[in-house]
Amino acid sequence: MTEFGKEIVRIFGEACALDEDVTEKSRLKELSLDSLSFISALVRIEDETGLEFELEELNMDNWETVGDFIKGAEEKSNEIKRKEA
């Protein structure tokens, strides 16, 4: 897993209400995240990575696993880098 991915896993782990072992394979709906803690995690990810998520990306139902979210965030990051090059 990339450092970027590890950072996202860490942020989701810290956002959970319970002490959970969060991995790429963790299903978001099975973690102790409610909609507010999910949005809080996204805000932290935006702050720490410089990414900006679209409105439809703010719904936890749009992501099955943490790995799916990481993949989407990495694609968004790569798109920004391509535009800047």
N, C-alpha and C positions, 0 to 999 in steps of 0.2 A: 504494500500500500504506500502511496506517496505521502510526503509530509503534509501536503494539503488535505488529503483524506484523513490522516491521523488527527489533524487539528479539528476537522468536522466531527469525527467520532468523539473526541474529547469534549467538544462543546455540547453535543447531544447528551453525552453521559452526565455532564454537570447540570443539564437542564432537567433531567429526570427527577421526579419526586422521591424515588427510592434509589438506593445504591444498586446499580445494575451493571452488568458486564456488557457494554455496548460494543458491537462489532459491525462490520460492513453488512453482515447477514441479518442483523437485528431488524425485525419488522417494526416499523414506526408505531403502528396501532397497538402492538403488544408491549411497548415501553410505557413507563409511567409518565407519559407526556400528555397534557391536555392541550387544547388549542392555544391557550395563552402561553404556556411554557414552550410550545413549538415556535410560536412567533418570536418569543424572547430569544430562542436559540438562533433563529434566522437573523434577527437584528445583530446579534453578536457576530455571526458569520459575516454579515455585510460589513460591520465595523472593522473586523480583523482582516478581511480579504479585499475589501474595496468593491465587492460585487453588489449589484442591485437586483433584487428579485422582482419579477412582474407579479401583478395581483393574483393571477391564477396559480402561481408557484407558492403562494402563501397558505394554501390549503393542504393540510397534512394528507388528505385523501388522495392527492395527486402523486404521492410517493409511497411505494410499497415498503422498501427497505432503506436503511441508512446508505447502503451501497448505491442504490438508485439515485438518491439525493446527491451523493458525492459525484457520480457520473455526470449528472445534470449540471452541478456547480463547476466541475472541471471543464465541461463543454462551454459553459458560459465564460469562464476565465480564458480559455483558449481563443474564443471568438473575439474577446476584447483585445487580447494580445495581437491577433492577426490584424485587427483594425488599426492598432497603434503602430504596426510595422510599416 
